[in-house]
Amino acid sequence: MNRSYMTVTEVTDYGPYISKIILPLSESVKSEVLSEDTFNVYVERRSKKTGEVLQLRNNWTSKEARPSKGYCRVTKAYTSDGEGNKTELGSHATLELECEPIYRLNSVTAFLEQGLNVYVFCDFRITQVKEIQTDNDSISGLAYDHFSGGKMEQIKGWINSKSSYAELPLRFGYYSPNMSRGKRPLIIWLHGAGEGGYDTAIAYTGNVGPEMDYGEVNFMRLDH
């Protein structure tokens, strides 16, 4: 029976990517026994509506669409707790993935032919290809292909809303920090076409701009 995995999504300069995969182990091991080549990470990016593998172009100038699937590069591997925080001894393995702008295999958004970005499902299969040594024995044959949950900390506190003008409502997301009374600045971010989509969260997860720590600042991200 294959095991479950968890994900951590991070908003990067290229948009939201699954930057970590957290794998429960059969027993606690030392972090030093894990390496970047302990597991293979294969992914198929699927439509959330149909479940089909997406057919996408590699870039703006490409004419040929290809299935969005392949192997992700693991940049770091270490033991952790269940949240992906590194530990010297742990019952979970956390794999950090490369976030690159071309093939985007671990990106949770995709630019479709209609000219809009949508959230997609990254369907992973993680296979152990190198033995993990323990104090008394070794672990081998682990495989993970069931998504059991994920988190994206940077969207916490954001609220989606829309204007009251019924004929042409304007969708937007806004973030208002907890602070004492008094005047506070407002930053309004008008995004480009690459961050357009029907899901308002697409606009404020399109890059790290609105996710930076602005302290006691109101932030509004406008949709098209």
C-alpha positions as a printed Julia matrix, in Angstrom:
224×3 Matrix{Float64}:
   0.0    0.0     0.0
   1.44   3.34   -1.06
   1.77   6.16    1.43
   0.45   9.7     1.69
   2.47  12.88    1.22
   1.93  16.51    2.2
   3.01  19.7     0.41
   4.15  23.22    1.22
   3.4   25.87   -1.41
   5.43  29.08   -1.55
   4.78  32.23   -3.59
   7.94  32.88   -5.62
   9.0   35.38   -8.3
   7.43  32.97  -10.81
   4.19  32.46   -8.9
   3.07  29.81   -6.39
   5.15  26.62   -6.4
   5.17  23.49   -4.32
   8.56  24.04   -2.74
   8.5   21.16   -0.23
   7.12  17.65   -0.06
   6.8   16.04    3.38
   6.97  12.24    3.6
   6.13  10.24    6.75
   8.75   7.56    7.37
   8.27   4.14    8.92
  10.64   5.07   11.76
  12.79   7.95   12.96
  16.14   8.4    11.22
  19.04  10.83   11.34
  19.02  13.69    8.85
  22.53  12.86    7.63
  21.36   9.59    6.01
  19.11  11.41    3.53
  20.39  12.94    0.3
  19.0   14.59   -2.82
  19.0   11.24   -4.66
  17.19   9.19   -2.0
  13.82   9.72   -3.74
  12.61  10.3    -7.3
   9.84  12.91   -7.57
   7.54  12.47  -10.58
   4.56  14.78  -11.16
   1.64  15.19  -13.55
  -0.11  18.56  -13.57
  -3.85  17.97  -13.89
  -6.94  20.07  -14.43
  -8.93  20.48  -11.24
 -12.13  20.29  -13.3
 -11.52  17.24  -15.46
  -8.57  15.49  -13.81
  -6.81  15.25  -17.17
  -3.09  15.91  -17.6
  -2.65  19.45  -18.95
  -1.33  20.03  -22.45
   0.78  23.2   -22.23
   3.35  25.16  -24.19
   6.78  25.56  -22.62
   6.86  29.32  -23.23
   5.1   32.24  -24.93
   6.65  31.56  -28.36
   6.17  27.77  -28.46
   3.48  26.5   -30.82
   3.54  22.86  -29.76
   1.73  21.82  -26.58
   3.08  18.93  -24.54
   1.83  16.99  -21.52
   2.84  18.82  -18.36
   4.56  15.95  -16.58
   8.05  14.81  -15.64
  10.58  14.63  -12.85
  11.24  17.48  -10.41
  14.76  18.18   -9.21
  15.3   17.74   -5.47
  17.68  20.4    -4.15
  17.7   19.38   -0.46
  16.58  16.4     1.63
  16.47  16.2     5.43
  14.52  14.8     8.34
  11.8   17.0     9.78
   8.68  17.22   11.87
   5.23  16.87   10.29
   5.27  20.55    9.24
   8.51  20.27    7.29
  10.72  21.97    9.89
  14.24  20.53    9.81
  15.35  18.29   12.7
  18.48  16.26   13.37
  16.36  13.18   14.05
  12.87  12.85   12.63
  10.04  10.58   11.55
   9.46  12.57    8.32
  11.59  13.29    5.27
  11.24  16.7     3.67
  12.3   17.22    0.06
  12.91  20.74   -1.22
  12.17  21.15   -4.95
  13.7   23.44   -7.54
  11.35  26.26   -8.6
  12.27  27.17  -12.18
  10.38  29.31  -14.74
  10.43  27.15  -17.9
   8.84  23.73  -17.34
   7.13  24.75  -14.07
   6.33  21.17  -13.13
   5.71  21.99   -9.48
   3.83  25.25  -10.13
   0.23  25.17   -8.89
  -0.95  27.6   -11.58
  -0.95  27.28  -15.37
  -1.51  29.74  -18.23
  -4.16  28.23  -20.5
  -5.03  28.95  -24.12
  -7.88  31.25  -23.09
  -5.26  33.7   -21.82
  -5.98  33.13  -18.15
  -4.16  31.52  -15.25
  -5.9   28.82  -13.24
  -4.97  26.73  -10.24
  -4.06  23.15  -11.11
  -3.47  19.94   -9.17
   0.1   18.64   -9.0
  -0.3   14.87   -8.8
   2.97  13.51   -7.38
   4.45  10.05   -7.18
   7.52   9.86   -4.96
   9.57   6.67   -5.07
  12.48   5.68   -2.85
  15.48   4.7    -5.0
  18.21   4.58   -2.36
  18.23   2.72    0.96
  17.87   4.75    4.16
  20.15   3.47    6.89
  18.86   3.3    10.45
  20.73   2.42   13.65
  19.73  -1.23   13.43
  18.57  -1.85    9.87
  17.6   -0.01    6.69
  14.42   1.31    5.05
  13.66   0.55    1.41
  10.77   0.36   -1.04
   8.83   3.43    0.11
   6.37   4.92   -2.39
   3.98   7.84   -1.99
   1.13   8.71   -4.36
  -1.76   9.95   -2.21
  -2.09  13.67   -1.48
  -3.18  14.17    2.13
  -3.06  17.96    2.41
  -0.98  21.07    1.93
  -0.47  24.6     3.14
   0.44  28.0     1.7
   1.21  30.32    4.6
   1.47  33.47    2.47
  -2.25  33.6     1.67
  -3.28  33.65    5.32
  -5.02  36.9     6.2
  -6.05  37.72    2.62
  -9.78  38.25    1.98
 -11.51  38.02   -1.41
 -14.27  40.46   -2.2
 -15.85  42.48   -5.05
 -17.21  45.97   -5.63
 -20.91  46.83   -5.31
 -21.3   48.05   -8.92
 -23.59  45.29  -10.27
 -23.1   45.99  -13.99
 -19.34  45.56  -13.86
 -18.22  44.21  -10.49
 -14.52  44.5    -9.73
 -13.05  41.54   -7.9
 -10.19  42.15   -5.53
  -8.26  40.67   -2.64
  -7.13  42.69    0.33
  -4.94  42.28    3.36
  -5.3   44.45    6.45
  -2.81  43.93    9.3
  -3.79  43.97   12.95
  -2.66  47.27   14.41
  -3.68  50.1    16.7
  -5.99  52.89   15.6
  -4.69  55.71   13.48
  -3.82  56.52    9.91
  -2.27  53.79    7.83
  -1.02  53.72    4.21
  -2.78  51.8     1.44
  -0.84  50.11   -1.35
  -2.85  49.23   -4.48
  -1.29  46.72   -6.87
  -2.58  46.63  -10.46
  -1.39  43.32  -11.9
  -0.51  42.36  -15.47
  -2.2   39.9   -17.82
  -0.09  37.0   -16.61
  -1.79  37.22  -13.23
  -5.32  37.42  -14.57
  -7.89  34.72  -13.9
 -11.34  34.07  -12.5
  -9.96  33.09   -9.1
  -9.1   36.31   -7.26
  -6.26  34.6    -5.38
  -4.44  34.23   -8.72
  -3.81  37.98   -8.65
  -2.1   38.16   -5.26
  -0.18  34.9    -5.56
   1.19  35.71   -9.02
   4.55  36.82   -7.58
   6.16  37.83   -4.31
   5.25  41.55   -4.6
   2.13  41.56   -2.4
   3.47  38.77   -0.18
   6.35  40.82    1.21
   6.31  41.93    4.83
   4.94  45.46    4.75
   4.3   45.65    8.48
   1.45  48.01    9.32
   0.25  48.5     5.75
  -3.09  47.79    4.05
  -2.64  45.99    0.75
  -5.19  45.64   -2.07
  -4.73  43.5    -5.17
  -7.16  44.33   -8.0
  -8.44  41.76  -10.49
  -9.44  42.47  -14.09
